Amino acid sequence: MSKATKLLMALDRVLLAIDDFGDDPLSEIDAVLTRLEPDIQQVEIRGRDKHQAEIYVARDRASVKVEVLNRVMERCHQKR
């Protein structure tokens, strides 16, 4: 398993442990980064292009997921 994969799995675990993001979900970013610091450092140490590519793909998937969920929410609100 690559260091990037381990980082992405750790990110998922950290996010799943947060029960409620409140009104400002982005306020959690610094705390999440702090918890991921050891994993981030491992990716930085390796510095391989394949790790960066894996992170780019995960980021793009997350962007698509956000847009899909936004559209689902919009459709749900329109039917009310």
Secondary structure as GFF3:
##gff-version 3
##sequence-region A 1 80
A	DSSP	alpha_helix	3	16	.	.	.	ID=ss1
A	DSSP	three_ten_helix	25	28	.	.	.	ID=ss2
A	DSSP	alpha_helix	29	46	.	.	.	ID=ss3
A	DSSP	alpha_helix	49	78	.	.	.	ID=ss4
###
